Amino acid sequence: MNPEMIEKIWERCGGKCECVKAAHNHPGGKCNAEIVKEMLDKSEVGGWKICKMFVAGGDNINAYTVYCNECYRQLPSVLHKEDRFGA
Protein backbone atom coordinates (compact mmCIF):
# COMPACT_ATOMS: atom_id res chain seq x y z
CA MET A 1 0.00 0.00 0.00
CA ASN A 2 1.42 3.35 -0.95
CA PRO A 3 2.04 6.13 1.60
CA GLU A 4 -0.60 8.41 0.05
CA MET A 5 -3.28 5.75 0.57
CA ILE A 6 -2.19 5.20 4.18
CA GLU A 7 -2.35 8.97 4.76
CA LYS A 8 -5.91 9.18 3.38
CA ILE A 9 -7.02 6.27 5.56
CA TRP A 10 -5.36 7.89 8.58
CA GLU A 11 -7.14 11.18 7.92
CA ARG A 12 -10.48 9.40 7.62
CA CYS A 13 -10.08 7.53 10.93
CA GLY A 14 -9.08 10.68 12.82
CA GLY A 15 -6.59 8.79 14.98
CA LYS A 16 -9.21 6.40 16.35
CA CYS A 17 -10.04 2.73 15.90
CA GLU A 18 -12.93 2.24 13.47
CA CYS A 19 -14.07 -1.14 14.79
CA VAL A 20 -17.86 -1.59 15.04
CA LYS A 21 -17.88 -5.35 15.66
CA ALA A 22 -20.84 -6.11 17.93
CA ALA A 23 -18.99 -9.07 19.47
CA HIS A 24 -16.37 -6.66 20.86
CA ASN A 25 -19.02 -4.94 23.03
CA HIS A 26 -17.87 -1.38 22.36
CA PRO A 27 -19.77 1.28 24.33
CA GLY A 28 -21.84 3.23 21.83
CA GLY A 29 -21.17 0.66 19.11
CA LYS A 30 -17.73 1.89 17.99
CA CYS A 31 -14.32 1.34 19.60
CA ASN A 32 -12.82 4.82 19.12
CA ALA A 33 -9.61 3.83 20.95
CA GLU A 34 -6.89 6.39 20.30
CA ILE A 35 -4.05 5.24 18.05
CA VAL A 36 -0.74 6.87 17.12
CA LYS A 37 0.06 7.54 13.47
CA GLU A 38 3.67 6.37 13.74
CA MET A 39 2.59 3.10 15.38
CA LEU A 40 1.17 1.42 12.24
CA ASP A 41 1.90 -2.31 12.47
CA LYS A 42 3.54 -1.90 15.89
CA SER A 43 2.43 -4.01 18.86
CA GLU A 44 3.03 -1.35 21.52
CA VAL A 45 0.40 0.97 23.04
CA GLY A 46 -1.13 3.12 20.30
CA GLY A 47 -0.42 0.50 17.64
CA TRP A 48 -2.84 -0.16 14.83
CA LYS A 49 -3.46 -2.14 11.64
CA ILE A 50 -5.17 -1.50 8.32
CA CYS A 51 -7.32 -4.36 7.08
CA LYS A 52 -8.76 -4.76 3.62
CA MET A 53 -12.42 -5.61 4.03
CA PHE A 54 -13.40 -6.05 0.35
CA VAL A 55 -11.52 -8.23 -2.14
CA ALA A 56 -11.87 -5.73 -4.98
CA GLY A 57 -10.91 -2.74 -2.84
CA GLY A 58 -8.21 -1.32 -5.07
CA ASP A 59 -7.55 2.35 -4.31
CA ASN A 60 -10.91 2.92 -2.60
CA ILE A 61 -10.11 3.91 0.98
CA ASN A 62 -13.57 2.74 2.04
CA ALA A 63 -12.48 -0.84 1.35
CA TYR A 64 -10.11 -0.63 4.35
CA THR A 65 -10.72 -0.40 8.08
CA VAL A 66 -8.39 0.80 10.84
CA TYR A 67 -8.20 -1.39 13.95
CA CYS A 68 -6.39 -0.79 17.23
CA ASN A 69 -4.28 -3.74 18.31
CA GLU A 70 -6.88 -4.98 20.79
CA CYS A 71 -9.68 -5.12 18.21
CA TYR A 72 -7.34 -6.56 15.59
CA ARG A 73 -6.45 -9.46 17.89
CA GLN A 74 -10.15 -10.31 18.15
CA LEU A 75 -10.71 -10.48 14.38
CA PRO A 76 -10.99 -13.82 12.58
CA SER A 77 -7.54 -15.16 11.69
CA VAL A 78 -8.35 -14.98 7.97
CA LEU A 79 -7.87 -11.20 8.22
CA HIS A 80 -4.48 -11.59 9.87
CA LYS A 81 -2.73 -12.66 6.69
CA GLU A 82 -2.38 -10.80 3.41
CA ASP A 83 -5.17 -8.28 4.02
CA ARG A 84 -3.08 -6.26 6.46
CA PHE A 85 -0.95 -3.39 5.23
CA GLY A 86 1.90 -1.54 6.86
CA ALA A 87 3.90 1.52 6.00
N, C-alpha and C positions, 0 to 999 in steps of 0.2 A: 504494500500500500504506500502510495507516495505521500510525502510530508504535507502537501496542500490538502489532500483528502483528510488526513489526520487532524489538521488544523480546523477544517470545516466541521468535522464531527465534534471536536473539542468545543468549539464555539456554540454549537447547538446544545450540547449537554450542560453548558454553564458551570462546569467543574463539579457536577453531581452525578451520582449513579442514576441510570435511567431505568433500572429494573422495576417491573410492575408484576412480577410473578406472584400470583395469589398464594402459592405454597410457601413463600418466604415470609408471609404475615407482616408486611410493611404497614406501619401506621399511615392511614390516609391513602393506601394503595400503591404508593411509589417509594422506593428506597430513599433517594435524595442524599445518601451519604456523600460527604465531601471527599473529593479526590484531588490529587496534585498533578498538574500537567506533566511535569518531568518524571513522574512515576509510572508511565505507561509500561506495562509488562514487568513491573517490579513487584516483589512479594511483600515489601515493607508497608507500613502504615501510609495510607494515601495512594496506594497502588491501584491500578485499574487495567482493564482489558477491553478491546474492541472485538465484538463478535459479529460475524456476518449472519444475518437471520434469513436471507433469501438467496437461493442458489444463483439466480440471475441478477444479482445486485449491481454488478458493474461499478460505475462511478456515482451511483445514486446514494447519497449519504443516509437516506432513510432506510436503506437495506442493512444498516449496521446499528448495533446498540452498544452503549458503554455500560460496563459493569464494574462495580468496586470488587475488590478481591473476595470479600465475603459472599456476595451474591454469585460471583463467577464460580466459586467452589461448589455451590449448590446446584449449578446447571447440569443437565445430562452430559455424560462424558463425550457424547458425539460432538458437542460443541467445543470440546477442549483440544481438538486436533487442528486441522488446517483452516478452520474458520476464524482463527484468532490472528490478529495483526498487530505487530509492534512497530516502533519507529525505526 
